[in-house]
Amino acid sequence: MAIEGFDVSSINWTSESAPAKGHVAPGFEAVAEEFARNFTLRGDLGAAFAATHHGRIVVDVWGGSAAPGRPWAADTLQVIYSGTKGLMAASVLKLVERGALDLDAPVARYWPEFASADKGRVLVRHVVSHAAGLPGIAAPLTTADYTDFEKMEALLAAQSLPPDPNAFHCYHPVTIGWLVGALVRRIDGRTIGRFFAEEFAGPLGLDAFIGLPESEEPRVGALALGPDMLPYEEAFSSELRQDPTFVSAWGNPPLFPADLPWNSRAYHAAEIAGAGGIATARAMARYYGCMALGGSIDGVTVLQPETVALGRAERSRFMDPYIAEAMAFGVCWALQTPQGRFGPPRDAFGHAGAGGSIHGAWPTEKVGFSYVMNEMRADPEDRRTRHILKRLHEIVG
C-alpha cells in the first residue's frame, strides 16, 4: 500500500530499545525516539504516531501489538473514538461553504421532525458546539441500538429538551454524531460516512473511514481497557449515576464495558459519526496537515481557507460538569484549553479520542499530527502524547 504524501528524503527508522519502527525525515528523529519511550517507559501496548510539516510527512512510526499475536504494522487501522468528530467537522463546513447549511438557522429548517417537543429554538450552531441540550438519549438503549442511526435520529427528534441547565453546557459524546449525520443526510442525500469518503477521504487519499468496508476489517487493531479504565459503576459516583442527564450521555448503555462493542464488526461497519471512526495515524496527520494549510495539500483543495477559519472560530467554552474537563469548540473541532492537550501552540485545534488518541493541527507551524493506540487509559495528563508533542514543537517551533 502506498504511503500518501510520503517524502522521499525521509529515512527508515527503528528503535534500538523498543518494538517501534517506521520512517522519519532528517531532523525529526527526537520525535520518533520519544514515541519509542512510550513502550520502554510508559508501558504502551500498541500505537502509531505521524506528523506532517508544510504538507509533507516528517514522522510516521508505529510499534507494539495491534492484537494478540499480531504486531502493529504500517497499515494497521484503529478505532479513534471521538477523533471521528474532527472528521465530521469538515463535512459540516463543506455544506456551509456551499451555502447549503446556515449555522444560525434552526435545526428544524432542514429536519422538520426535530421541531417537536419545543426544540424549534435549537440552532445548528448549538448542535456543532455541544450546546444543543441533547448530550444523551433518554429512552433505554442497548449496545445494538448504536448501529441503527435512523432509530437514533428518530429518538432525538422526539425527545424533549431537559430542564437541567447542565445539559446545555456539557460534552455530547455520541449524540452529536447522529444530530450532524441527520442534517447532512437531509441536506445532501448522502450519509455522513459516504459524504466524508467522497468529499475528503477520496480526494486526499486518506485511510480513514466513518463506516468501515468489510474488506478492510482484517487491518483493524483490537482495543483493550488499561488497568485504570474502571467499570462504569466504579468510575463514577452513585450521585452521578442517579443524574438523568449524565446517565443519558455516559450510561445508556455504558460506553466502555469490559466486552467492548467497539471491537465488533457491527460497530465498525456502522456510521457512528460521534465515536466510531477508524483510521491510521498517517491519514489523520495528513487530514490535519491539510487543515493547518487552510484546506489544501498537494494541489488538492477540499475547503477554502476562510471556511477552515470559520470552523476553528470559538463557539462555546465550558467546564464540563460531569467529567470535570475544560472544553472549547468551534464547528465540531475542539480548541485549545489551559490543559494543553493539543501540545504547546495556543491556536491548535483538532479532537481527542477516548482512551488517549489525539489528532490535531498547528496552523502557525503548518503541522498536522496524530497518535492512535489500542490500550485505553484514563490519564488526564496524556503522558503518551504530551512528551511527543513537546518534542515535535521544539523542532518546528
C-alpha positions as CSV (number, residue, x, y, z in Angstrom):
1,M,0.0,0.0,0.0
2,A,1.3,3.4,-0.9
3,I,2.0,5.9,1.9
4,E,0.2,9.0,0.9
5,G,2.2,12.2,0.8
6,F,5.4,10.5,2.0
7,D,8.6,12.4,1.3
8,V,11.4,10.5,-0.4
9,S,14.0,12.3,1.7
10,S,12.7,10.5,4.8
11,I,14.8,7.7,6.3
12,N,13.9,4.3,7.6
13,W,13.9,4.3,11.4
14,T,14.0,1.5,14.0
15,S,14.3,2.0,17.8
16,E,17.1,0.0,19.3
17,S,15.4,-0.3,22.6
18,A,11.7,-0.7,21.8
19,P,9.4,-2.5,19.3
20,A,9.0,0.5,17.2
21,K,9.9,1.4,13.6
22,G,8.8,3.5,10.6
23,H,10.1,6.5,8.7
24,V,11.4,9.8,9.9
25,A,12.6,12.9,8.0
26,P,16.1,14.1,8.9
27,G,15.9,16.4,11.9
28,F,12.8,14.7,13.4
29,E,14.5,11.7,15.0
30,A,13.9,13.0,18.5
31,V,10.1,12.7,18.0
32,A,10.5,9.0,17.0
33,E,12.7,8.3,20.0
34,E,10.1,9.9,22.3
35,F,7.5,7.7,20.7
36,A,9.7,4.6,21.4
37,R,9.9,5.7,25.1
38,N,6.1,5.2,25.3
39,F,6.9,1.4,25.1
40,T,10.1,1.4,27.3
41,L,9.0,3.9,30.0
42,R,5.2,4.3,29.7
43,G,4.1,0.7,29.0
44,D,2.3,1.3,25.8
45,L,0.6,-1.7,24.2
46,G,0.3,-0.8,20.5
47,A,0.3,2.6,18.8
48,A,1.3,4.8,15.9
49,F,2.3,8.4,15.5
50,A,2.5,10.6,12.4
51,A,3.1,14.2,11.7
52,T,3.2,16.5,8.6
53,H,5.1,19.7,8.3
54,H,4.2,22.1,5.4
55,G,2.3,19.3,3.8
56,R,4.9,16.5,3.9
57,I,5.1,13.6,6.2
58,V,8.0,14.0,8.5
59,V,7.2,11.4,11.1
60,D,5.5,8.0,10.5
61,V,6.2,5.5,13.2
62,W,4.4,2.5,14.8
63,G,5.1,-0.2,17.3
64,G,3.9,-2.8,19.7
65,S,1.0,-5.2,19.3
66,A,-2.2,-4.5,17.2
67,A,-4.0,-7.5,18.6
68,P,-3.0,-10.7,20.5
69,G,-0.4,-12.4,18.3
70,R,-0.4,-9.6,15.7
71,P,2.2,-6.8,15.6
72,W,1.3,-3.3,14.7
73,A,2.0,-2.8,11.0
74,A,2.4,0.1,8.7
75,D,-1.2,-0.2,7.5
76,T,-2.9,-1.0,10.9
77,L,-6.2,0.7,11.3
78,Q,-7.6,1.7,14.7
79,V,-10.9,2.9,16.2
80,I,-10.3,6.6,17.0
81,Y,-13.5,7.2,19.1
82,S,-14.2,10.9,19.3
83,G,-11.4,11.7,16.9
84,T,-14.3,11.0,14.4
85,K,-15.8,14.3,15.4
86,G,-12.8,16.1,13.9
87,L,-13.6,14.4,10.5
88,M,-17.2,15.2,10.9
89,A,-16.3,18.9,11.2
90,A,-15.1,19.0,7.6
91,S,-18.4,17.6,6.3
92,V,-20.4,20.3,8.2
93,L,-18.1,23.0,6.9
94,K,-18.3,21.8,3.3
95,L,-22.1,22.2,3.4
96,V,-21.7,25.7,5.0
97,E,-19.2,26.6,2.2
98,R,-21.7,25.6,-0.4
99,G,-24.4,27.7,1.1
100,A,-26.5,24.6,1.9
101,L,-26.3,24.9,5.6
102,D,-26.6,28.0,7.8
103,L,-25.1,27.7,11.3
104,D,-27.5,30.3,12.6
105,A,-30.6,28.6,11.3
106,P,-32.9,26.3,13.3
107,V,-32.1,22.6,13.0
108,A,-35.8,22.2,12.1
109,R,-35.4,24.1,8.9
110,Y,-33.5,21.1,7.5
111,W,-35.1,18.4,9.7
112,P,-38.7,19.3,10.3
113,E,-39.4,16.5,12.7
114,F,-36.8,17.9,15.1
115,A,-39.1,20.8,16.0
116,S,-41.3,18.6,18.2
117,A,-41.2,18.9,22.0
118,D,-40.2,22.6,21.8
119,K,-36.9,22.1,20.0
120,G,-37.6,24.6,17.3
121,R,-35.3,27.0,19.1
122,V,-32.3,24.8,18.8
123,L,-29.9,26.2,16.2
124,V,-27.3,24.4,14.1
125,R,-24.6,26.3,15.9
126,H,-25.8,24.8,19.1
127,V,-25.5,21.3,17.7
128,V,-22.0,21.7,16.4
129,S,-20.6,23.2,19.6
130,H,-22.2,20.8,22.2
131,A,-24.8,23.3,23.3
132,A,-27.9,21.6,21.9
133,G,-29.1,20.2,25.3
134,L,-29.1,16.7,24.0
135,P,-26.0,15.1,25.4
136,G,-27.7,11.7,25.5
137,I,-30.8,9.8,24.7
138,A,-33.4,9.4,27.5
139,A,-35.1,6.2,26.1
140,P,-33.4,3.0,27.3
141,L,-30.9,1.7,24.7
142,T,-29.0,-1.5,24.1
143,T,-25.5,-1.6,22.6
144,A,-27.0,-2.9,19.3
145,D,-29.1,0.3,19.0
146,Y,-25.9,2.3,18.4
147,T,-25.6,0.7,14.9
148,D,-29.0,2.0,13.9
149,F,-28.6,5.7,13.0
150,E,-32.2,6.0,11.8
151,K,-33.5,4.9,15.2
152,M,-31.2,7.2,17.0
153,E,-32.2,10.2,14.8
154,A,-35.9,9.4,15.4
155,L,-35.4,9.2,19.2
156,L,-33.5,12.5,19.2
157,A,-36.2,14.2,17.1
158,A,-38.9,13.1,19.5
159,Q,-37.0,13.8,22.7
160,S,-37.8,16.9,24.8
161,L,-35.1,19.3,26.0
162,P,-34.3,18.7,29.6
163,P,-34.9,21.2,32.4
164,D,-31.3,20.6,33.6
165,P,-29.2,23.6,32.5
166,N,-26.1,21.4,32.6
167,A,-27.3,19.6,29.5
168,F,-26.7,22.8,27.5
169,H,-23.1,23.2,28.7
170,C,-21.6,19.7,28.6
171,Y,-19.9,17.4,26.1
172,H,-22.3,15.4,23.8
173,P,-20.1,12.2,23.5
174,V,-22.2,10.3,20.9
175,T,-25.4,12.2,20.1
176,I,-23.6,15.0,18.2
177,G,-22.8,12.4,15.5
178,W,-26.4,11.4,15.0
179,L,-27.5,15.0,15.0
180,V,-25.0,16.1,12.5
181,G,-25.5,13.0,10.4
182,A,-29.2,13.7,10.2
183,L,-28.5,17.2,9.0
184,V,-26.0,16.0,6.3
185,R,-28.4,13.3,5.1
186,R,-31.4,15.6,4.8
187,I,-29.5,18.3,3.1
188,D,-27.3,16.3,0.8
189,G,-28.9,12.9,0.5
190,R,-25.7,11.0,1.4
191,T,-25.0,9.5,4.8
192,I,-22.2,11.1,6.8
193,G,-19.9,8.2,6.1
194,R,-20.4,8.4,2.3
195,F,-20.2,12.2,2.3
196,F,-16.8,12.1,4.1
197,A,-15.5,9.3,1.9
198,E,-16.4,11.1,-1.3
199,E,-15.6,14.7,-0.4
200,F,-12.5,14.2,1.8
201,A,-11.0,10.7,2.2
202,G,-11.1,10.0,-1.6
203,P,-9.6,13.3,-2.8
204,L,-6.9,13.4,-0.1
205,G,-6.1,9.7,-0.3
206,L,-6.9,9.0,3.4
207,D,-7.1,5.7,5.1
208,A,-9.9,7.0,7.3
209,F,-13.5,5.7,7.5
210,I,-16.8,6.5,9.1
211,G,-18.3,3.1,8.4
212,L,-15.6,0.6,7.6
213,P,-15.9,-1.6,4.4
214,E,-15.7,-5.3,5.3
215,S,-12.6,-5.7,3.0
216,E,-10.6,-3.5,5.5
217,E,-11.7,-5.4,8.6
218,P,-8.5,-7.6,8.9
219,R,-6.4,-4.5,9.4
220,V,-8.2,-3.1,12.5
221,G,-6.4,-3.4,15.8
222,A,-8.1,-4.6,18.9
223,L,-8.9,-2.1,21.7
224,A,-8.1,-3.1,25.3
225,L,-9.0,-1.4,28.5
226,G,-6.0,-0.4,30.6
227,P,-5.9,-1.1,34.3
228,D,-7.1,2.4,35.2
229,M,-10.2,2.2,33.0
230,L,-12.6,1.3,35.7
231,P,-16.1,-0.1,35.1
232,Y,-18.9,2.4,34.9
233,E,-20.2,1.6,38.4
234,E,-16.7,2.3,39.9
235,A,-15.6,5.1,37.6
236,F,-18.5,7.4,38.5
237,S,-20.1,8.2,41.9
238,S,-23.5,7.0,42.8
239,E,-24.7,10.6,42.8
240,L,-23.7,11.0,39.1
241,R,-25.2,7.6,38.3
242,Q,-28.6,8.9,39.5
243,D,-28.4,12.1,37.4
244,P,-30.7,11.7,34.4
245,T,-28.6,13.9,32.1
246,F,-25.3,12.2,33.0
247,V,-26.8,8.7,32.6
248,S,-28.3,9.5,29.2
249,A,-24.9,10.6,27.9
250,W,-22.5,8.1,29.6
251,G,-24.5,5.2,30.9
252,N,-27.2,4.4,28.4
253,P,-25.7,1.9,27.9
254,P,-22.2,2.4,29.5
255,L,-19.9,3.4,26.7
256,F,-16.9,1.3,27.6
257,P,-18.0,-2.1,29.1
258,A,-15.4,-4.9,29.5
259,D,-16.6,-6.6,26.4
260,L,-16.0,-3.5,24.2
261,P,-18.6,-3.5,21.4
262,W,-16.3,-1.1,19.6
263,N,-14.2,-4.1,18.6
264,S,-17.1,-5.7,16.8
265,R,-17.7,-5.8,13.0
266,A,-21.2,-4.4,13.6
267,Y,-19.8,-1.2,15.2
268,H,-17.0,-0.9,12.6
269,A,-19.5,-1.1,9.8
270,A,-22.0,1.3,11.4
271,E,-21.6,5.0,10.6
272,I,-21.3,6.2,14.3
273,A,-20.1,9.7,13.5
274,G,-19.7,10.7,17.1
275,A,-17.3,8.0,18.0
276,G,-16.9,5.1,15.5
277,G,-14.3,6.3,13.0
278,I,-11.4,4.1,12.1
279,A,-8.1,5.4,10.6
280,T,-4.4,5.2,10.5
281,A,-2.3,7.9,12.3
282,R,-0.8,8.7,8.9
283,A,-4.2,9.5,7.4
284,M,-5.3,11.7,10.4
285,A,-2.0,13.6,10.3
286,R,-2.5,14.3,6.6
287,Y,-6.0,15.4,7.1
288,Y,-5.0,17.9,9.8
289,G,-1.9,18.8,7.8
290,C,-4.3,19.9,5.1
291,M,-6.4,21.9,7.6
292,A,-3.2,23.5,9.0
293,L,-2.6,24.8,5.5
294,G,-6.0,26.2,5.1
295,G,-7.8,23.3,3.4
296,S,-5.4,22.4,0.6
297,I,-2.5,19.9,0.3
298,D,-0.5,18.6,-2.6
299,G,-2.6,20.7,-5.0
300,V,-5.9,19.3,-3.7
301,T,-8.3,21.7,-2.2
302,V,-11.1,20.4,0.0
303,L,-12.1,23.5,1.9
304,Q,-11.3,27.2,1.4
305,P,-9.1,29.0,4.0
306,E,-12.0,31.2,5.2
307,T,-14.1,28.0,5.8
308,V,-11.3,26.4,7.9
309,A,-11.0,29.7,9.8
310,L,-14.8,29.7,10.4
311,G,-14.5,26.1,11.6
312,R,-11.9,26.9,14.3
313,A,-13.5,30.1,15.5
314,E,-14.7,29.7,19.1
315,R,-18.4,29.0,19.6
316,S,-18.5,27.5,23.1
317,R,-16.3,27.2,26.1
318,F,-17.2,25.5,29.4
319,M,-16.1,23.3,32.3
320,D,-17.9,20.0,31.8
321,P,-19.9,19.4,35.0
322,Y,-19.7,15.6,34.7
323,I,-16.2,14.8,33.6
324,A,-14.6,18.0,35.1
325,E,-12.7,18.9,32.0
326,A,-12.3,22.3,30.4
327,M,-13.6,22.3,26.8
328,A,-13.9,24.7,23.9
329,F,-15.3,24.1,20.4
330,G,-15.6,25.7,17.0
331,V,-17.6,23.8,14.4
332,C,-17.2,20.3,15.9
333,W,-13.4,20.9,16.2
334,A,-12.1,21.0,19.7
335,L,-10.0,24.1,20.5
336,Q,-7.0,24.5,22.8
337,T,-7.7,24.9,26.5
338,P,-5.4,25.6,29.5
339,Q,-4.8,21.8,29.7
340,G,-2.8,22.0,26.5
341,R,-4.0,18.6,25.2
342,F,-3.0,19.6,21.6
343,G,0.6,20.5,22.5
344,P,2.2,23.9,23.1
345,P,0.6,26.1,20.4
346,R,-2.3,28.2,21.6
347,D,-4.0,28.1,18.2
348,A,-4.1,24.3,18.0
349,F,-7.3,22.6,17.2
350,G,-8.5,19.0,16.4
351,H,-10.1,16.3,18.5
352,A,-9.0,13.7,21.1
353,G,-10.5,10.3,21.4
354,A,-11.5,8.2,24.4
355,G,-8.6,6.3,26.0
356,G,-5.8,8.5,24.7
357,S,-5.7,9.1,20.9
358,I,-5.3,12.6,19.8
359,H,-5.3,14.3,16.4
360,G,-4.8,18.0,15.5
361,A,-3.4,20.9,13.6
362,W,-1.0,23.7,14.5
363,P,-1.8,26.4,11.9
364,T,1.1,28.7,12.8
365,E,3.7,25.9,12.5
366,K,1.8,24.3,9.5
367,V,1.7,21.0,11.3
368,G,-0.8,18.1,11.4
369,F,-0.3,15.2,13.8
370,S,-2.0,12.1,15.1
371,Y,-1.4,9.5,17.8
372,V,-3.6,6.4,17.7
373,M,-3.4,3.5,20.2
374,N,-5.2,0.4,21.3
375,E,-4.8,0.4,25.1
376,M,-7.3,2.8,26.6
377,R,-6.2,4.8,29.6
378,A,-7.8,7.3,32.0
379,D,-4.8,9.5,32.1
380,P,-5.7,13.2,32.4
381,E,-2.0,14.2,31.8
382,D,-1.9,12.4,28.4
383,R,1.7,11.3,29.1
384,R,1.9,9.2,25.9
385,T,1.2,12.2,23.7
386,R,2.4,15.2,25.8
387,H,6.1,14.3,25.5
388,I,5.8,13.5,21.8
389,L,4.1,16.8,21.0
390,K,6.6,18.7,23.1
391,R,9.5,17.2,21.1
392,L,7.7,17.9,17.8
393,H,7.1,21.6,18.8
394,E,10.8,22.0,19.8
395,I,11.7,21.1,16.3
396,V,9.1,23.0,14.2
397,G,8.5,26.0,16.6
